Structure formats: C-alpha cells, structure tokens
Amino acid sequence: MKELTCLIVDDEPPMVQRLESYFHRWAEHKLPFRLVGRAYSADEALELADQLRPDLIITDIVMPGKDGIALIREVRERQPRVEFLILSAYSDFSYAKQAIAMGVFEYLVKVPLREEDVRAALTKARDNMLAREQKEQLLQSLSGSAKENSHRLRKQLLEELLRGEVSPSAMERRSGDLVQGFEPRHYGCFAVRFDDYEAFCRTYSPADRNTLKYAMLNIMEEVLGSSGGACYACEIQPNVLVGLTAFRRGSEGQIDRDNYELGVRLHDAIQTYLRQSVSIGVSRTHSGWEQAAAAYGEAVAALGDTFYASFGMVVTPNRRIAYAERDWRELKDSFEQLLERVTAVSVGEELAPLLQVLHSCRVPAEQLLGYIETWCIRLRQRLLPTSQTAEAGPVSFGDCTHLHQLIERLRTEWELLSQQAESSGLRAEMVKAIRFVDDHLTESISLALVAEHIHLNPSYVSELFKKELGINFTDYVSGRRIERAIELLRKREYSNLELAEAVGIQNEKYFCTLFKKITGTSPQKFVVAGWRGRREEG
C-alpha cells in the first residue's frame, strides 16, 4: 500500500506536537500516512523539502519571515508535484483565495482543528496522487504504443517504397504524419548494421533486442537530424536500420567528408550509450522519393565493403572499394581447380592455399558468399557418399558480415568434411585408388594400371571396388567420367566430341550412349534443362 509522505511546517511547537500525535495514532492503525519531517520556519522547510521530497506539506500561513504563501511558491518552482494542506488560525477569505489560485487542494482552520478533518484531507491528497500516477502511467503506455506503432508504420511504408509498391505522389501524401519535417530534396541514406548480429541475439532476449533497436533508432534520428534536417529512421531488416536524412549542400568532396564525420559520430554514440558495435554505409546525394530505393541500395552496397575491414567502419561513396574482375576470376579459378583435384585423402591439405586467395582477392561480399555456399555443397557431393551428403546439415554463409567470419565458418565446414571423409569407411588402399582415378580421368585408365599404382593384385583391387563401393571398377570409372562431364556442362556449352575428349573417352558415340545410360538424357537435352532450371531459379 503506497504511503503519503508528509512534512509539517508551523512556528508553533504545540501545533506541531498535536499533528505528530495524529500521525502516531494513524501509524498504529496502519493508515497510509507517514510523517517524514517537521520545520518551524519557511526557510527550514525549504531545506528539508529539498532533502526529503515529501508528497505533501502541511503548513501554516502566517509565520515569522516568509509566510506560507511564499513557501508554497518557492517549493512549487522546485517540486511542482508536491501537494499542500494549509492550516491557519485565520478564516479570512483572502488567504483561501490566494491558496486556491496556487493550486492548494485544502484549507483548514486551526480553531477548532479536528483529527478527522485532517485525516480526510490527507486521504483526499493520497487519492489525488494515486490517480495522477495512474494517469501518467497510462499516458506513458499510450505514448510508447504510439511511438512503437509509428516506427512500425514507417518500416512498412519504407519497405513499400523500396519495393516500388508506392508511388512518389502517394508517398508524399502518406509520409506527412510519419516523417514530419523531412523533405526528399537533397538527401541520402545511412545504413547501420550490427557487426555481429548472431552474438547480439545470443546476448539479449527478444524484448531487450527490441528495446535496444528502438533506442538505436532514437539515436539515429537525433544524430543524423543534427545535420540540419529531419531524419526518417526505421528498421528495414533484423540486423539493419536505415535513416533517410537531409544532406548539407556543397561540393561532392565536402558532402562526403561531412557525412563521414556524421557517420563516425553516429557510430560513437551507439557504442557509448548502447555498447553495440555497428558499421555504417552512406549513399550519394539524391532527390525525390523515386530515388529512395537507389539511395538505400548504395548505402547497403557500401556496407558490403566493410566485409574486408574491421568492425565499426564508416564507408562513404569516396571510400568505396574498387573491385576488379581479375580478382573474381583468380578466386573462382582457384576454387574450381581444387574442386577438380581434391579427394578424401587430400582434403585436409588443401585449405591453406584457398585462405590465401580469400585474403588477397577483393570480391563483392554478396557475390562471394553465394559462390562459396554453392561450392561447399558441390564439395560435399564430391567427397561424401550420397547417404552422408543427405544427412549433412545445411551450408549457409549468408549471415557472414566480415571476412574473418567467412574464414572461420569455412574452417569449421572443412574440418567437419575432413572428418566425414576420413570416417567414410574406405580402406587406405581404396582411397588411393579413387584418388588415382580422379587424377587421370582425361586419360585411358585400366584396372591393371590402378593396381600397379597402389601395389596390389588387379583381382584383389576388383574385389575391393565391389566390396567397398558396391560397384565394379568399370562402372565406377564410367560414372566418374560422366560426373566430370556434367561439371563441365555447368560452366559452359561443349560439343559432344569436346566433352568426350575432356573426360578420357575417345569415341563420341560411345560417350553419348554412356551419358544417356547414366543420366537418362542426352548431353544436349541436359544442357537445355539445366539452363532452363537456372533461369527459373533466377
């Protein structure tokens, strides 16, 4: 039960003692009124009020020095929420009139002063206090709900704008209430992304994450809005918040420098107040709602450049990475060549050269992550039996925001793949035989040649293939040749003769017969179906 804390102010000690006796009796009966202090002058009361911060002050009107009216006026300036109960030996209406004007809720005459009147006044004061607190809580709740709904509507409106689902004219009409003061005349986009969103989700509950994001949006609006115009900030992805904000006018170089400094201020504010590490991408200057999608795309693309840097980066247009097609070709060639030569035996030795390539090449992050993800799936298919490939978990690199995260994820995938390949149950001699076949697919391969390479009898090697793989040697080699042909067809179109020679089959007709036997279709139809499927996926 919430108590009403009270301070007595009167220059007459008998009156103070009388009021104290009331409070003692009320305490014995567990009534919600507690005396926290007493003062015998207005000056003493001012000092105690600052220290004790009571809910209500019971004061006399006429006292030496400052009177009760002056006390009320000064306390109200410092603590506007304090209630006052006036006790006076004077029934003159002029005092009551002044008290009413100052918002005093009760005026009691000392003679005669009845305990029940004082208690009734305190009960009324406590009811007023509780009602006021309930109202404030309700208003705070409604205010928070309105702000939350405002951000939700902003998010929806911006998503529609970026998807082209709302016209610039419709955006102009609908944005007025949500983005007050923002004019899309000379503006750009700031994209703010958590550097390690996975760790953020592990650390905080969903409710706490929403609270921190809401606080981050407020910081964005305050910092970005300080540049001279309104800021339109909202969450657009779980790990990305965006702000459309007015840019200061000037030369391209000056705007870039100003926005870099603004981005650093935004980063530091989020780090200081919320203890969150973020990176920030900034777009060029744009004009009109119809360019909002382009501004957002540029800011997100700038964020992609932080992939090769440390946490907490700010990337503006003049600080973008210049990607070279040469790097993409070099990286892709290195990975494809390894995919063609790697075996269950050599997989453990092949990672280091790939990591060197990843460190030295600069490829757009989205393009790189998509390729590595597909490449790892193909690597699994090459090294593991079909049953193990189906049981393996999903391969996902899309949430890697920095190169070191990709490398760590790739190491984990590689170690798991190495363990699975080593535990596939194949004998060491069998692994050597498979590796020899894969390394010489473009040549003529015989059982005798493989047996000689692994220093075993051909008949014994033939039995090994049937026992370990459940297939005879000839069928295994034929299957691997067609698999290699399919890998080539996925890169570009080949003639049947080119494919046959590339996989060590000298007779084109025999190659086509073998291809159809294994795949159920001809190489030409396989190519058409493959390209059609890729177009549909795209």
BELURCOR-V275240 format. One record per pair of residues at least 6 apart in sequence whose C-alpha atoms are under 7 Angstrom apart, sorted by the first residue. I is the first residue (numbers start at 1). J is the second residue. Records with the same first field share a line. If there is no record, write none. Layout:
I->J ; J
This chain:
2->32
3->32 ; 33 ; 34
4->32 ; 33 ; 34 ; 55 ; 126
5->33 ; 34 ; 35 ; 36 ; 54 ; 55 ; 56
6->34 ; 35 ; 36 ; 54 ; 55 ; 56 ; 57
7->35 ; 36 ; 37 ; 38 ; 54 ; 56 ; 57 ; 58
8->16 ; 37 ; 38 ; 39 ; 57 ; 58 ; 59
9->38 ; 39 ; 40 ; 41 ; 45 ; 58 ; 59 ; 60
10->16 ; 39 ; 40 ; 41 ; 59 ; 60
11->40 ; 41 ; 63
22->115
23->33 ; 34 ; 35
26->33
39->45
41->63
42->66 ; 67 ; 68 ; 71
46->75
54->82
55->82 ; 83
56->82 ; 83 ; 84
57->83 ; 84 ; 85
58->84 ; 85 ; 86
59->68 ; 85 ; 86 ; 87
60->68 ; 86 ; 87 ; 88
61->67 ; 68 ; 69 ; 86 ; 87 ; 88
62->68
76->82
83->104
84->104 ; 105
85->104 ; 105 ; 106 ; 107
86->106 ; 107 ; 108
87->107 ; 108 ; 109 ; 110
88->108 ; 109 ; 110
89->109 ; 110 ; 111
90->109
91->109
96->107
106->121
150->178
151->234
154->178 ; 234
155->234 ; 235 ; 236
159->236
160->166
162->292 ; 293
168->289 ; 290
179->232
181->230
182->229 ; 230 ; 231
184->287 ; 288 ; 289
185->287 ; 288
186->246 ; 247 ; 285 ; 286 ; 287
187->244 ; 245 ; 246 ; 247 ; 285 ; 286 ; 287
188->244 ; 245 ; 246 ; 247 ; 283 ; 284 ; 285 ; 286 ; 295
189->242 ; 243 ; 244 ; 245 ; 282 ; 283 ; 295 ; 296 ; 299
190->242 ; 243 ; 244 ; 280 ; 281 ; 282 ; 283 ; 299
191->240 ; 241 ; 242 ; 243 ; 280 ; 281 ; 282 ; 299 ; 300
192->240 ; 241 ; 242 ; 278 ; 279 ; 280 ; 281
193->239 ; 240 ; 241 ; 278 ; 279 ; 280
194->239 ; 240 ; 277 ; 278 ; 279
195->277 ; 278 ; 279 ; 311 ; 401
197->239
216->270
217->233 ; 234
220->233 ; 266
221->231 ; 232 ; 233
223->266
224->231 ; 245
225->231 ; 245
229->245 ; 246
230->245 ; 246
231->243 ; 244 ; 245 ; 246
232->243 ; 244 ; 245
233->242 ; 243 ; 244
234->241 ; 242 ; 243
235->241 ; 242
236->242
248->255
249->255
256->316 ; 317 ; 318
260->314 ; 316
263->280 ; 314
264->314
267->278
270->276
271->277
277->311 ; 312
278->311 ; 312
279->303 ; 311 ; 312 ; 313 ; 314
280->303 ; 313 ; 314 ; 315
281->299 ; 300 ; 302 ; 303 ; 314 ; 315 ; 316
282->299 ; 302 ; 315 ; 316 ; 317
283->295 ; 298 ; 299 ; 316 ; 317
284->295 ; 317
286->295
302->315 ; 316 ; 320
303->315
304->364 ; 365
305->320 ; 321
306->313 ; 402
307->365 ; 401 ; 402 ; 403
308->402 ; 403
323->362 ; 363
327->361 ; 362 ; 363
328->363
331->357 ; 361
335->354
339->379
341->439
343->383 ; 435
344->383 ; 421 ; 422
345->431
347->418
348->418
369->397 ; 398
373->395 ; 396 ; 397
377->395
380->389
381->389
383->421
384->421
397->406
400->406
426->468
429->454
432->454
433->450 ; 454
441->481 ; 503 ; 504
442->502 ; 503 ; 504
443->504
444->504
447->458
448->458
451->457 ; 458 ; 461
462->472 ; 473
465->471 ; 472 ; 473
466->472
481->503
482->515
484->503
485->499 ; 503
489->527
496->508
497->508
500->506 ; 508 ; 511
505->511
512->522
515->522 ; 523
516->522
